[in-house]
Amino acid sequence: MLPLDAHHIDADWRRPGFEQLFPSVVGVSSLRRGPLFGWEAKLRSEEAAEACKRLLKSDEYVTIQGKRFAATTVAAGVFTAMRDGAQHNLTDIERAVITVPANATGAARYRTRAAARFAGIEVQALLNEPTAAAISYVHDFREDSQILVFDWGGGTIDVTVLDYSDGFFEERASRGVTELGGLEIDRRLRELVLERAPARRAWTPAQERQFRLDVERNKILLSSQPFVTVITPDGVGVEIHQGELEEAISDLVDRALAPVEQCLRDLHMAPLDVDEILMIGGTSQIPSVRAAVAEALQMEPVPTELCDPMTAVARGASIAAAVLAGETEGVIQVATSHALGTMVKDSAGRKRFSQIIPRNSPLPWKERKSYTPQKDHARKLSVEIWEGDPDKELAHRDNVQLTELTLTYPTPRVRDESRFDLEYTYDSNGLLHVKATLEHTGEVVVDQEVESFGSGGPTPEVREELDRLLKANSNPDPLGSTPSAGGARPVPVPPKARPVKVDGGPHTLVIDGSNLAWIGHSPVRPGVYEDDDHPSFSQLQAARAALAKKYPEADIHVVVDATFRHKVSDAEREAVVAALSKGDIIQPPAGTEGKGDALVAAIADDSGAMVVTNDNFAELQGRYPWLREKGRVLGATCAKGAWFFTDRTCVAPRGRG
C-alpha cells in the first residue's frame, strides 16, 4: 500500500492508518494555483466538496468557486491526483482494480469506470469493498468460513455476507443504507456543541469550515478517549463525553444494524451461523458500534490487528489484482446487490417494480421476461430500467431509475402481437446489457449496453470539464485574502452580512419546484405508457418568472426531485435536462432521504431563506421548527394563468405542538 498523500496530514490529524488514506475531497486555497485533492483539500481548503465518492450515484454537481462540475469529472480529478501521488512513489498506474460500496448503483459503477478512464486508468475490475476486505483477511488464514462484513464509513453503511471455500469467494447477500455514515454523526456532535454554546455572531465561511473539521477530528478522538473539548469559532470551549455522543447517535446505530438483520433474513441464517465478523470503515470503530454488532451477532468481531479497518479494502483490491493477473491462486464470485427490472402499471394504474434479475444473483447473470403493451398499434414504448427493491413501492428512495430506453415497432400491431421479451444480461463488473425481442416476429428492437445515466455520466464534455477543473483557481488570490506570517492558514476577508429583507422582500427564495409543477395535475392516473400524468415544467417556469417579477432583488433557487426529469412529458424533457445542466434548477441525489423537500429545507435553513411551497413538510418540521413560524413560507396559487403568493405556515403534524 502506497501512502499517496501522507505528507499533507497535519500533526493533530495523525491517527493510526490515516497516512494510508486518500480522502475523496476536492477544494481550493488562495495560497496556490489549481485544485487541491486528498488530505491537502480536506485540511487546507477555504472551499471544499466532501465525500465526492458518494456523489457518483446520481447526476449531482459540485460547485467550486462558482463553477459547476459533474460528479464524474470530480471523481476523474481525484483519480488523477491519486495516479500522480503514485508516480511520486515511483509507481506508474495504468490498470487498476477499483473498489466501490457494495450497494453502489449501476449508475455509480458506470461513472466510476468513466472517471478512471478519463484519468488515464484502465479498469480491470470493479470489486465491492466488503469483498475486498474479506479477501485481505482470508489471504492470511486460508480457512473456509462464512464471513459477515460490516462496512460503515463516512457516507454509507453496507453489510455483506460472503462464503469462502477452497479459494473461492461468493457474495451471498448484501444490504445497506445510503446517506448514513460519519457525516451524519458529525452533525449530531455539532448539534451537541451548539446546544451548549450557540453562535454569538455570523461566522465566516472559513470559520464554518474549520469548525466542521474540528468537530470531525474530535469525533474521531472520542473513539479512544473519554472526553474532548471542542472550541467554537466564538472561542467557547465545550466538553463532550464519549457516553454523551453515543447516546446522541443511538438511533443511527440502530438504523445501521437493520442491514445485518436483513442479510440474515435473506439467507435464512441465524447469528451463530456466521463464523467471522469483519468491521471496516472509520465509523465502525466507534466503541458503541462494535459493542452493538457484537451483541446482535452474539460474538466478538475480528480484532483490528487482524483486519485493519483503514487498509483492508485496499489490500484486498491488490490481492484481487494479483488473482486476475494469475500471480496468485483464487476465484472471485460476486453477486448483485440490487434487483434489476422495469416499471409496469397494474390494472388500477399503479406503477410498480417488475423484477427481472433478483437481488443476490451470482454474476454474470442473464434473465428474460415477457411484457405486453396496454394499447393496440403502439408505434413505440418507453422502457424504464430500474434498480432497487421490488418489495417496496416504486417511489421508495431505495428504488432508482437508471435510464430509459425506447422500443420502436417496425410495424404497429394489436396488443397480443406486440408482446416482447425483455432480456437483461448483468456481467461480473455490474454492467448491464438490455435486449428486447418481438415474440411474434423474432425481430430485435432494442440491443444495447446501458451507458447513459444523465449529465454526470461519461459524456465527451467530461474531458473538457476535467481540463477546466484542473485549471480552476488560476487566480492566486481569488478570495481577496492575505497570507499571515509563518505560513499559517489564510483568513479570507469576511463577506458582507446579508440582510434578512431587501426592499421589504425576502433576500432568498427557495422554490419547491416539483410541488409547484404538479399544481392542477394529478400524479396518479390509470394507464400504462400514457403521457397525460406529468408535472408541468412550463408551469414551474411561469411561477419562477412571477416570483422574480414580484421580488426583483431576491436570489431564487429552484429545487426539483431527482426523478423530475423522468416524470415530465417527452416534449419537456430536453428543456429540463438543459435547465439542470445550466443550474437553473437543481436536484438532490437520487435516493436522498426526504428527496427534494429535504434539499429545499436545508438551503432555506442555511441561508435564512423563504420557502415557496404548498407542501406541509410534516416529516421535516422536527428538524426545522421555523417551518411553523410566520414569514418563512409562501403558498402559491395559479388562477387563470396568473400566479399569487401568500404568507402561510406549515401546520404541525397531528400529536405535536
C-alpha positions as CSV (number, residue, x, y, z in Angstrom):
1,M,0.0,0.0,0.0
2,L,1.3,3.4,-1.0
3,P,0.9,6.5,1.2
4,L,-0.1,8.8,-1.6
5,D,-0.8,11.9,0.4
6,A,0.6,11.3,3.9
7,H,2.9,14.4,3.8
8,H,-0.2,16.7,3.8
9,I,-1.6,15.4,7.1
10,D,-1.4,17.9,9.9
11,A,0.1,16.7,13.3
12,D,-3.3,17.0,15.1
13,W,-4.9,14.7,12.4
14,R,-2.3,11.9,12.5
15,R,-4.0,8.8,13.7
16,P,-3.2,5.1,13.1
17,G,-3.8,4.2,9.5
18,F,-4.6,7.7,8.3
19,E,-1.4,8.0,6.3
20,Q,-2.7,5.3,4.1
21,L,-5.9,7.1,3.3
22,F,-6.7,9.5,0.4
23,P,-9.9,11.4,1.3
24,S,-12.2,11.9,-1.7
25,V,-12.2,15.7,-1.2
26,V,-11.6,18.5,-3.8
27,G,-11.1,22.1,-2.8
28,V,-9.3,25.4,-3.5
29,S,-7.0,27.6,-1.5
30,S,-5.9,31.2,-2.0
31,L,-2.3,30.1,-1.4
32,R,-1.8,28.0,-4.5
33,R,-3.0,27.6,-8.1
34,G,-5.1,24.7,-9.2
35,P,-7.5,22.5,-7.2
36,L,-6.5,20.5,-4.1
37,F,-7.3,16.9,-3.6
38,G,-7.0,14.4,-0.7
39,W,-5.7,15.5,2.7
40,E,-4.5,18.8,1.3
41,A,-8.0,19.6,0.1
42,K,-9.5,18.4,3.4
43,L,-7.2,20.4,5.7
44,R,-6.2,23.4,3.7
45,S,-9.1,24.4,1.5
46,E,-11.1,27.5,2.1
47,E,-13.8,26.0,-0.1
48,A,-14.2,22.2,-0.4
49,A,-16.6,19.5,-1.6
50,E,-16.5,16.5,0.8
51,A,-17.3,12.8,0.2
52,C,-17.1,13.1,-3.6
53,K,-17.3,9.3,-4.0
54,R,-20.9,9.1,-2.8
55,L,-22.0,11.8,-5.3
56,L,-21.4,9.2,-8.1
57,K,-24.7,7.5,-7.5
58,S,-26.6,10.4,-9.2
59,D,-26.0,13.1,-11.7
60,E,-25.2,15.6,-8.9
61,Y,-23.0,18.5,-9.5
62,V,-20.2,20.0,-7.3
63,T,-19.7,23.8,-7.3
64,I,-16.2,25.1,-6.9
65,Q,-15.7,28.9,-7.0
66,G,-18.9,29.3,-8.8
67,K,-18.1,26.8,-11.5
68,R,-20.2,23.6,-11.7
69,F,-18.6,20.2,-12.3
70,A,-20.3,16.8,-12.9
71,A,-19.7,14.1,-10.3
72,T,-17.8,12.1,-12.9
73,T,-15.5,15.0,-13.6
74,V,-14.7,15.5,-9.9
75,A,-14.0,11.7,-9.5
76,A,-11.7,11.8,-12.5
77,G,-9.8,14.6,-10.8
78,V,-9.4,12.5,-7.6
79,F,-8.2,9.6,-9.7
80,T,-5.7,11.8,-11.5
81,A,-4.4,13.1,-8.2
82,M,-4.0,9.5,-6.9
83,R,-2.2,8.5,-10.0
84,D,0.2,11.5,-9.6
85,G,0.8,10.5,-6.0
86,A,1.7,7.0,-7.0
87,Q,4.2,8.4,-9.5
88,H,5.9,10.3,-6.7
89,N,6.3,6.9,-5.1
90,L,7.9,5.6,-8.3
91,T,4.9,3.6,-9.4
92,D,3.0,4.1,-12.6
93,I,-0.7,3.2,-12.6
94,E,-2.0,2.1,-16.0
95,R,-4.5,-0.5,-14.9
96,A,-6.4,-0.9,-11.6
97,V,-8.9,-2.9,-9.6
98,I,-11.2,-0.3,-8.1
99,T,-13.4,-0.9,-5.1
100,V,-16.9,0.5,-4.8
101,P,-19.5,0.3,-2.0
102,A,-21.4,-3.0,-2.1
103,N,-24.7,-1.2,-2.7
104,A,-23.4,1.1,-5.3
105,T,-26.0,1.5,-8.1
106,G,-25.3,0.6,-11.7
107,A,-25.1,4.3,-12.4
108,A,-22.4,4.8,-9.8
109,R,-20.4,1.8,-11.2
110,Y,-20.5,3.2,-14.7
111,R,-19.4,6.6,-13.5
112,T,-16.6,5.1,-11.5
113,R,-15.3,3.4,-14.7
114,A,-15.7,6.5,-16.7
115,A,-13.9,8.7,-14.2
116,A,-10.9,6.3,-14.1
117,R,-10.8,6.1,-17.9
118,F,-10.7,9.9,-18.1
119,A,-7.8,9.9,-15.7
120,G,-5.9,7.5,-18.0
121,I,-6.5,4.3,-15.9
122,E,-7.8,1.1,-17.4
123,V,-10.2,-0.7,-15.0
124,Q,-9.5,-4.4,-14.7
125,A,-12.5,-4.9,-12.4
126,L,-14.8,-3.2,-10.0
127,L,-14.7,-5.0,-6.6
128,N,-17.2,-4.5,-3.8
129,E,-15.4,-3.1,-0.7
130,P,-16.7,-5.7,1.8
131,T,-15.5,-8.4,-0.6
132,A,-12.1,-6.8,-0.8
133,A,-11.8,-6.7,3.0
134,A,-12.7,-10.4,3.2
135,I,-10.1,-11.2,0.6
136,S,-7.5,-9.4,2.6
137,Y,-8.5,-11.3,5.8
138,V,-8.6,-14.8,4.4
139,H,-5.4,-14.3,2.4
140,D,-3.5,-14.7,5.7
141,F,-5.6,-17.6,7.2
142,R,-6.9,-19.6,4.2
143,E,-9.7,-21.2,6.3
144,D,-13.1,-21.9,4.9
145,S,-15.6,-19.7,6.6
146,Q,-18.9,-17.7,6.4
147,I,-17.9,-14.0,6.8
148,L,-20.1,-11.1,7.6
149,V,-18.6,-7.7,6.7
150,F,-19.9,-4.6,8.5
151,D,-18.7,-1.7,6.4
152,W,-19.5,1.7,7.9
153,G,-17.5,4.7,6.7
154,G,-18.1,8.3,6.0
155,G,-21.1,8.1,3.7
156,T,-22.9,4.7,3.7
157,I,-23.4,1.5,5.7
158,D,-23.0,-1.8,3.8
159,V,-23.4,-5.3,5.2
160,T,-22.3,-8.3,3.1
161,V,-22.3,-12.0,3.8
162,L,-19.7,-14.0,1.9
163,D,-18.7,-17.6,1.7
164,Y,-15.0,-18.5,1.4
165,S,-14.3,-22.1,0.4
166,D,-11.2,-23.6,-1.0
167,G,-10.0,-20.4,-2.6
168,F,-13.5,-19.5,-4.0
169,F,-15.3,-16.3,-2.8
170,E,-19.0,-16.0,-3.2
171,E,-21.1,-12.9,-2.2
172,R,-24.3,-14.4,-0.8
173,A,-26.2,-11.3,0.3
174,S,-25.7,-7.6,0.6
175,R,-27.8,-4.9,2.2
176,G,-27.2,-1.3,3.1
177,V,-28.4,2.2,3.8
178,T,-27.2,5.2,1.8
179,E,-26.7,8.7,3.3
180,L,-25.9,7.2,6.7
181,G,-22.3,7.4,7.9
182,G,-19.7,9.6,9.6
183,L,-21.1,12.8,8.1
184,E,-24.4,12.2,9.9
185,I,-22.6,11.5,13.2
186,D,-20.6,14.7,12.7
187,R,-23.9,16.6,12.5
188,R,-25.0,15.1,15.8
189,L,-21.8,16.1,17.6
190,R,-22.1,19.6,16.1
191,E,-25.6,19.9,17.5
192,L,-24.5,18.8,20.9
193,V,-21.8,21.5,20.9
194,L,-24.1,24.3,19.6
195,E,-26.8,23.4,22.1
196,R,-24.4,24.4,24.9
197,A,-22.6,27.2,23.0
198,P,-24.9,28.8,20.4
199,A,-23.2,31.0,17.8
200,R,-22.9,34.6,19.1
201,R,-22.3,36.1,15.7
202,A,-22.3,35.2,12.0
203,W,-19.3,33.0,11.2
204,T,-17.2,33.4,8.0
205,P,-17.2,30.5,5.5
206,A,-13.6,29.8,6.6
207,Q,-14.6,29.7,10.3
208,E,-17.5,27.4,9.4
209,R,-15.2,25.0,7.5
210,Q,-12.6,25.0,10.3
211,F,-15.4,24.3,12.9
212,R,-16.6,21.3,10.8
213,L,-13.1,19.9,10.7
214,D,-12.7,20.4,14.5
215,V,-16.0,18.6,15.1
216,E,-14.9,15.7,12.9
217,R,-11.5,15.4,14.5
218,N,-13.0,15.4,18.0
219,K,-15.5,12.7,16.9
220,I,-12.6,10.5,16.0
221,L,-10.8,11.2,19.3
222,L,-13.9,10.2,21.2
223,S,-13.5,6.6,20.0
224,S,-10.3,6.3,22.1
225,Q,-10.6,8.8,24.9
226,P,-13.3,9.5,27.5
227,F,-14.0,13.2,26.6
228,V,-12.9,16.1,24.3
229,T,-13.2,19.8,24.4
230,V,-14.5,21.4,21.2
231,I,-13.7,25.1,20.6
232,T,-16.3,27.1,18.6
233,P,-15.3,30.0,16.3
234,D,-16.5,32.3,19.1
235,G,-13.7,30.9,21.3
236,V,-16.1,29.0,23.6
237,G,-14.9,25.5,24.8
238,V,-17.5,22.8,25.2
239,E,-16.7,19.5,26.9
240,I,-18.3,16.4,25.4
241,H,-18.0,12.9,26.9
242,Q,-17.9,9.7,25.0
243,G,-21.2,8.5,26.5
244,E,-23.0,11.7,25.5
245,L,-22.1,11.2,21.8
246,E,-23.0,7.5,22.0
247,E,-26.4,8.4,23.4
248,A,-27.0,11.0,20.7
249,I,-26.2,8.6,17.9
250,S,-28.0,5.5,19.3
251,D,-30.8,5.8,16.7
252,L,-28.2,6.0,13.9
253,V,-26.6,2.8,15.2
254,D,-30.0,1.1,15.3
255,R,-30.5,2.0,11.6
256,A,-27.1,0.7,10.8
257,L,-27.9,-2.7,12.3
258,A,-31.0,-3.1,10.1
259,P,-29.0,-4.4,7.1
260,V,-27.4,-7.1,9.4
261,E,-30.9,-8.4,10.2
262,Q,-32.0,-8.1,6.5
263,C,-29.0,-10.1,5.3
264,L,-29.6,-12.9,7.8
265,R,-33.3,-13.0,6.9
266,D,-32.5,-13.1,3.2
267,L,-30.3,-16.2,3.7
268,H,-32.4,-17.8,6.4
269,M,-29.4,-17.7,8.7
270,A,-29.1,-17.4,12.5
271,P,-26.5,-15.1,14.0
272,L,-24.4,-18.1,15.2
273,D,-24.2,-19.3,11.5
274,V,-21.7,-16.5,11.0
275,D,-18.1,-17.6,11.5
276,E,-16.3,-14.2,11.4
277,I,-17.3,-10.6,11.7
278,L,-15.1,-8.0,9.9
279,M,-15.7,-4.4,10.8
280,I,-14.2,-1.9,8.4
281,G,-14.5,1.9,7.8
282,G,-13.9,4.6,10.4
283,T,-17.4,4.8,11.8
284,S,-17.4,1.0,12.6
285,Q,-14.7,1.7,15.1
286,I,-16.8,3.7,17.5
287,P,-16.9,1.6,20.7
288,S,-20.7,1.6,21.0
289,V,-21.0,0.4,17.3
290,R,-18.6,-2.5,17.8
291,A,-20.5,-3.4,21.0
292,A,-23.9,-3.3,19.3
293,V,-22.7,-5.5,16.4
294,A,-21.2,-8.0,18.9
295,E,-24.5,-8.1,20.8
296,A,-26.6,-8.5,17.6
297,L,-24.5,-11.4,16.3
298,Q,-23.6,-12.9,19.7
299,M,-19.9,-12.9,19.0
300,E,-16.9,-10.6,19.1
301,P,-15.7,-9.1,15.8
302,V,-12.3,-9.9,14.4
303,P,-9.7,-7.7,16.2
304,T,-8.4,-4.7,14.3
305,E,-4.9,-6.2,14.3
306,L,-6.1,-9.0,12.1
307,C,-8.4,-6.8,9.9
308,D,-7.3,-3.2,9.7
309,P,-10.4,-1.1,9.2
310,M,-8.5,1.5,7.3
311,T,-6.4,-0.6,4.9
312,A,-8.2,-4.0,4.5
313,V,-10.1,-2.8,1.4
314,A,-7.0,-1.5,-0.4
315,R,-5.0,-4.6,0.4
316,G,-7.9,-6.9,-0.7
317,A,-8.0,-5.0,-4.0
318,S,-4.3,-5.6,-4.6
319,I,-4.7,-9.3,-3.9
320,A,-7.7,-9.4,-6.3
321,A,-5.5,-7.8,-8.9
322,A,-2.9,-10.5,-8.4
323,V,-5.6,-13.2,-8.8
324,L,-6.7,-11.6,-12.1
325,A,-3.2,-11.4,-13.3
326,G,-2.6,-15.0,-12.5
327,E,0.1,-14.2,-9.9
328,T,-1.8,-16.0,-7.1
329,E,-4.5,-18.6,-6.9
330,G,-8.1,-17.9,-6.2
331,V,-11.6,-17.3,-7.7
332,I,-13.8,-14.4,-7.0
333,Q,-17.6,-14.7,-7.5
334,V,-19.7,-11.6,-6.9
335,A,-23.4,-11.1,-6.7
336,T,-26.0,-8.4,-7.4
337,S,-26.7,-6.1,-4.5
338,H,-30.0,-4.8,-6.0
339,A,-32.7,-6.3,-8.1
340,L,-33.0,-5.1,-11.7
341,G,-36.2,-4.7,-13.6
342,T,-38.6,-2.2,-15.3
343,M,-41.7,-0.2,-14.5
344,V,-45.2,-1.5,-15.3
345,K,-48.7,-0.4,-14.3
346,D,-51.3,-2.8,-12.7
347,S,-54.9,-2.9,-13.7
348,A,-55.7,0.0,-11.3
349,G,-53.0,2.2,-12.9
350,R,-50.5,2.0,-10.0
351,K,-46.8,1.9,-11.0
352,R,-44.8,-1.0,-9.7
353,F,-41.4,-2.6,-9.9
354,S,-41.3,-5.6,-12.2
355,Q,-38.3,-7.7,-11.3
356,I,-36.2,-9.3,-14.0
357,I,-32.9,-10.1,-12.2
358,P,-33.3,-10.8,-8.4
359,R,-31.0,-9.4,-5.8
360,N,-28.1,-11.6,-4.7
361,S,-27.9,-13.3,-8.1
362,P,-24.4,-14.6,-8.8
363,L,-22.7,-12.7,-11.7
364,P,-22.6,-12.9,-14.6
365,W,-26.4,-13.5,-14.8
366,K,-28.9,-13.4,-17.7
367,E,-32.7,-13.4,-17.3
368,R,-35.7,-12.5,-19.5
369,K,-39.3,-11.7,-19.0
370,S,-42.3,-11.1,-21.4
371,Y,-44.3,-7.9,-21.5
372,T,-47.4,-6.8,-23.4
373,P,-48.3,-3.1,-24.2
374,Q,-51.6,-1.8,-22.8
375,K,-52.7,-0.4,-26.1
376,D,-53.1,-1.8,-29.6
377,H,-51.0,-0.5,-32.5
378,A,-48.3,1.1,-30.4
379,R,-45.5,2.6,-32.5
380,K,-43.0,2.9,-29.7
381,L,-42.8,2.3,-26.0
382,S,-40.5,3.8,-23.3
383,V,-38.8,1.0,-21.3
384,E,-37.6,2.3,-17.9
385,I,-34.6,0.5,-16.4
386,W,-35.0,0.3,-12.6
387,E,-32.7,-0.9,-9.8
388,G,-33.7,-1.5,-6.2
389,D,-36.1,-3.5,-4.1
390,P,-39.2,-4.8,-5.8
391,D,-40.9,-5.5,-2.4
392,K,-41.1,-1.7,-1.8
393,E,-43.2,0.9,-3.6
394,L,-41.7,2.1,-6.8
395,A,-41.3,5.7,-5.4
396,H,-39.4,4.4,-2.3
397,R,-35.9,6.0,-2.0
398,D,-34.3,2.6,-2.3
399,N,-35.5,2.3,-5.9
400,V,-33.6,4.3,-8.6
401,Q,-34.4,4.7,-12.3
402,L,-31.1,4.2,-14.0
403,T,-32.2,5.2,-17.5
404,E,-34.9,5.0,-20.1
405,L,-34.7,3.2,-23.5
406,T,-37.1,3.5,-26.5
407,L,-38.6,0.4,-28.1
408,T,-39.7,1.1,-31.7
409,Y,-42.1,-1.2,-33.5
410,P,-41.3,-1.6,-37.3
411,T,-45.0,-2.4,-37.9
412,P,-47.7,-1.4,-35.4
413,R,-49.8,-4.4,-34.4
414,V,-52.5,-5.4,-31.9
415,R,-51.5,-5.9,-28.3
416,D,-51.2,-9.7,-28.4
417,E,-48.9,-9.5,-31.5
418,S,-46.8,-6.7,-29.9
419,R,-45.7,-8.8,-27.0
420,F,-41.9,-8.7,-26.4
421,D,-39.2,-10.4,-24.4
422,L,-37.1,-8.1,-22.3
423,E,-33.7,-9.7,-21.5
424,Y,-31.1,-8.3,-19.1
425,T,-27.5,-9.5,-19.0
426,Y,-25.5,-8.4,-16.0
427,D,-21.8,-9.0,-16.1
428,S,-19.4,-9.5,-13.2
429,N,-18.5,-5.8,-13.1
430,G,-22.1,-4.8,-12.7
431,L,-22.5,-3.6,-16.3
432,L,-25.9,-4.1,-17.8
433,H,-26.9,-5.1,-21.4
434,V,-30.6,-4.8,-22.4
435,K,-32.2,-6.6,-25.3
436,A,-35.8,-6.6,-26.4
437,T,-37.2,-9.1,-29.0
438,L,-40.6,-9.2,-30.5
439,E,-42.2,-12.6,-29.8
440,H,-44.4,-12.5,-33.0
441,T,-41.6,-11.9,-35.5
442,G,-38.3,-12.6,-33.6
443,E,-37.1,-9.1,-34.5
444,V,-34.7,-7.4,-32.1
445,V,-35.9,-3.9,-31.4
446,V,-33.5,-3.0,-28.5
447,D,-30.0,-4.2,-28.2
448,Q,-27.6,-2.0,-26.2
449,E,-25.5,-1.7,-23.1
450,V,-26.8,0.8,-20.6
451,E,-24.3,3.6,-20.7
452,S,-26.2,6.8,-20.1
453,F,-27.2,8.0,-16.6
454,G,-27.8,11.7,-17.1
455,S,-25.4,14.7,-17.0
456,G,-23.0,13.0,-14.6
457,G,-22.2,10.2,-17.0
458,P,-19.3,9.6,-19.3
459,T,-20.1,12.3,-21.9
460,P,-17.5,13.9,-24.2
461,E,-17.9,17.1,-22.1
462,V,-16.2,15.4,-19.1
463,R,-12.8,15.7,-20.8
464,E,-13.4,19.5,-21.3
465,E,-14.7,19.8,-17.7
466,L,-11.7,17.9,-16.3
467,D,-9.4,20.3,-18.0
468,R,-11.3,23.2,-16.5
469,L,-11.3,21.6,-13.1
470,L,-7.6,21.1,-13.1
471,K,-7.1,24.7,-14.1
472,A,-9.5,26.0,-11.6
473,N,-8.4,28.8,-9.2
474,S,-5.8,30.2,-11.7
475,N,-6.1,33.5,-9.8
476,P,-3.5,33.2,-7.0
477,D,-5.7,35.2,-4.6
478,P,-9.3,34.6,-5.6
479,L,-10.8,35.3,-2.2
480,G,-9.0,38.5,-1.5
481,S,-7.2,37.1,1.5
482,T,-3.8,37.9,2.7
483,P,-1.3,35.1,3.9
484,S,-0.3,35.6,7.5
485,A,3.2,35.3,8.9
486,G,4.8,31.9,9.4
487,G,2.8,30.1,6.7
488,A,-0.4,29.9,8.8
489,R,-3.7,29.3,7.0
490,P,-5.1,32.5,5.4
491,V,-8.2,34.2,6.8
492,P,-10.5,35.3,3.9
493,V,-12.0,38.7,4.1
494,P,-15.4,38.0,5.6
495,P,-18.3,38.6,3.2
496,K,-20.8,41.4,3.9
497,A,-23.7,40.0,6.0
498,R,-26.8,39.7,4.0
499,P,-29.9,41.5,5.4
500,V,-32.9,39.3,6.1
501,K,-35.0,41.6,3.8
502,V,-34.3,43.5,0.6
503,D,-36.6,46.4,0.0
504,G,-39.2,44.8,2.2
505,G,-39.0,41.4,0.4
506,P,-37.1,38.2,1.1
507,H,-33.4,38.2,0.1
508,T,-33.5,34.5,-0.9
509,L,-36.4,32.3,-2.1
510,V,-36.2,28.5,-2.4
511,I,-38.9,27.1,-4.7
512,D,-40.2,23.6,-4.1
513,G,-40.3,23.1,-7.9
514,S,-41.8,19.6,-8.0
515,N,-44.7,20.8,-5.8
516,L,-45.5,23.8,-8.0
517,A,-45.1,21.8,-11.2
518,W,-47.9,19.4,-10.0
519,I,-50.4,22.1,-9.1
520,G,-53.5,21.3,-11.1
521,H,-52.1,18.0,-12.4
522,S,-52.8,14.6,-10.9
523,P,-49.7,12.5,-10.2
524,V,-51.7,9.2,-10.2
525,R,-53.8,8.3,-13.3
526,P,-54.5,4.9,-14.8
527,G,-52.9,3.6,-18.0
528,V,-49.6,2.2,-19.0
529,Y,-47.2,4.3,-21.0
530,E,-49.7,7.2,-21.2
531,D,-48.5,10.7,-21.4
532,D,-51.1,12.7,-19.5
533,D,-49.9,12.3,-16.0
534,H,-46.9,14.6,-15.9
535,P,-45.8,17.6,-13.9
536,S,-45.6,20.8,-15.9
537,F,-42.1,22.3,-16.3
538,S,-43.6,25.3,-18.2
539,Q,-45.9,25.9,-15.3
540,L,-42.9,25.9,-12.9
541,Q,-41.0,28.4,-15.2
542,A,-44.1,30.7,-15.1
543,A,-44.2,30.6,-11.3
544,R,-40.5,31.4,-11.1
545,A,-40.9,34.3,-13.5
546,A,-43.8,35.6,-11.4
547,L,-41.7,35.5,-8.2
548,A,-38.8,37.2,-9.9
549,K,-41.1,40.0,-11.0
550,K,-42.6,40.4,-7.5
551,Y,-39.2,40.2,-5.8
552,P,-36.7,41.5,-8.3
553,E,-33.8,41.7,-5.7
554,A,-34.2,38.2,-4.4
555,D,-31.8,35.3,-5.1
556,I,-34.1,32.5,-6.3
557,H,-33.2,28.7,-6.1
558,V,-35.5,26.2,-7.8
559,V,-35.3,22.6,-6.4
560,V,-36.9,19.5,-8.0
561,D,-36.9,15.9,-7.0
562,A,-34.2,13.6,-8.5
563,T,-36.9,11.9,-10.7
564,F,-38.4,15.1,-12.0
565,R,-36.8,14.9,-15.5
566,H,-38.2,11.3,-15.9
567,K,-41.7,12.4,-14.9
568,V,-42.2,15.4,-17.2
569,S,-43.6,14.8,-20.7
570,D,-41.3,13.8,-23.6
571,A,-41.8,17.3,-25.1
572,E,-40.4,19.0,-21.9
573,R,-37.7,16.5,-21.0
574,E,-35.0,18.1,-23.1
575,A,-35.7,21.5,-21.6
576,V,-35.5,20.1,-18.1
577,V,-32.1,18.4,-18.8
578,A,-30.8,21.7,-20.2
579,A,-32.0,23.6,-17.2
580,L,-30.3,21.1,-14.9
581,S,-27.1,21.4,-16.9
582,K,-27.1,25.2,-16.6
583,G,-28.0,25.1,-13.0
584,D,-31.3,26.9,-13.5
585,I,-32.9,24.1,-11.4
586,I,-31.1,21.8,-9.0
587,Q,-31.9,18.3,-7.6
588,P,-30.7,16.1,-4.7
589,P,-29.0,12.8,-5.3
590,A,-31.5,10.0,-6.3
591,G,-32.4,8.1,-3.2
592,T,-31.8,11.0,-0.8
593,E,-33.9,10.7,2.4
594,G,-36.6,13.3,2.2
595,K,-35.9,13.8,-1.6
596,G,-36.3,17.3,-2.9
597,D,-38.1,18.6,0.2
598,A,-35.0,17.9,2.3
599,L,-32.8,19.9,0.0
600,V,-35.3,22.8,-0.1
601,A,-35.4,23.0,3.7
602,A,-31.6,22.6,4.0
603,I,-30.9,25.5,1.6
604,A,-33.5,27.7,3.4
605,D,-32.1,26.8,6.8
606,D,-28.5,27.7,5.8
607,S,-29.4,31.0,4.1
608,G,-32.4,32.1,6.2
609,A,-34.5,32.0,3.0
610,M,-38.2,31.9,2.4
611,V,-39.7,28.7,1.1
612,V,-42.3,28.7,-1.7
613,T,-44.5,25.5,-1.4
614,N,-48.0,24.2,-0.7
615,D,-46.5,21.1,0.9
616,N,-46.7,20.8,4.7
617,F,-43.2,19.2,5.1
618,A,-44.5,17.2,8.0
619,E,-41.5,14.9,8.3
620,L,-39.1,17.8,8.3
621,Q,-40.7,20.1,10.9
622,G,-38.9,18.4,13.8
623,R,-35.6,19.2,12.3
624,Y,-36.6,22.7,11.0
625,P,-39.2,24.1,13.5
626,W,-39.0,27.5,11.7
627,L,-41.3,26.0,9.1
628,R,-44.1,26.7,11.6
629,E,-43.1,30.3,12.0
630,K,-44.7,33.3,10.2
631,G,-42.7,34.9,7.4
632,R,-40.8,31.8,6.3
633,V,-43.2,30.1,3.9
634,L,-45.1,31.3,0.9
635,G,-48.1,29.4,-0.6
636,A,-48.7,29.5,-4.4
637,T,-51.9,29.7,-6.3
638,C,-52.4,29.8,-10.1
639,A,-55.7,31.3,-11.3
640,K,-56.4,31.9,-15.0
641,G,-52.7,31.9,-15.8
642,A,-51.8,34.4,-13.1
643,W,-49.7,33.5,-10.0
644,F,-50.4,34.7,-6.5
645,F,-48.1,34.1,-3.5
646,T,-49.4,34.5,0.1
647,D,-47.8,34.0,3.5
648,R,-48.6,30.7,5.2
649,T,-47.2,28.4,7.9
650,C,-46.8,24.7,7.9
651,V,-49.3,23.0,10.2
652,A,-47.8,20.9,12.9
653,P,-48.2,17.2,12.4
654,R,-51.0,15.6,14.5
655,G,-49.9,14.9,18.0
656,R,-47.1,17.5,18.0
657,G,-47.1,21.1,19.3
